[in-house]
Amino acid sequence: MLFVSGNHEDHDWLASLHDAAGAEVVPVDPLGAHRHVACGNVVEAAGQRVAFLGLIEVPGKTDLDESAYARLMAVAPARLEIRCPR
């Protein structure tokens, strides 16, 4: 299962996993069944290219990452199978 940040996770812990692995997708459980995708990335899942943009549009720690949004908006639409508009 792939997931993106929302407004109830431990964002510091998730960031530490990404920093330690140096990767945009990291496992969050010992078996690697659940993996966190950093905002603003495109990942292939089940043969589909999926854009991941999380967090919320409220100022503060969980504020939407505008640079992640910009990266995704720069991806050619034909290159993504699943893309939700803002």
PyMOL commands that set and color helices and strands:
alter all, ss='L'
color gray80, all
select helices_A, chain A and resi 11-21+66-73+77-79
alter helices_A, ss='H'
color red, helices_A
select strands_A, chain A and resi 2-3+25-27+35-37+41-45+48-52
alter strands_A, ss='S'
color yellow, strands_A
deselect
rebuild
show_as cartoon
